[in-house]
Amino acid sequence: MTTPDTYVIQEGDTFWGIANNVDGITVNDLIVANPGVDPKKLKVGQKKSTYTPKPDEPKKTQEAYRYPLPNGVLRKGNKGENVKKLQRALNAVYFKCGAADGIFGAKTQDAICRFQMVYLPYEVYGVYGPNTRKKLQAVLKSKGY
């Protein structure tokens, strides 16, 4: 049984995966809500507590984040402020692409490919789109950005 404050562990679940799929939940929230639980030894069927934001805690808009991410699709050859935002975010999560110069060149494409190989292994295209944006936002959130 799953309630808003409980999650039943499924095959292959990790705290990171749960936090990524439940709105308003971070890995740290799960660790705090489940003291004494080893996140590396979750068992199918276990019920784990989740943290839900208080009603007076509004969700952040993209601009409220330290590294706001652009919407849309970016690929090699694109230029501008949205590319700079992407480059800053990639650098922040250690997928270094050099200076945030606003030019989506080979270094930025390589950083996107490396990020996708780690977090989206079935979507390694070197193009920034909605799935890469969602995953990058989750990684930034898990690091407190």
Secondary structure, DSSP 8 states (H G I E B T S, - for coil): ---TTEEE--TT--HHHHHHHSTT--HHHHHHHSTT--TTS--TT-EEE-----TT-----GGGSSS----S-B-TT-BSHHHHHHHHHHHHTT---SS--SB--HHHHHHHHHHHHHH-TT---S-B-HHHHHHHHHHHHHTT-
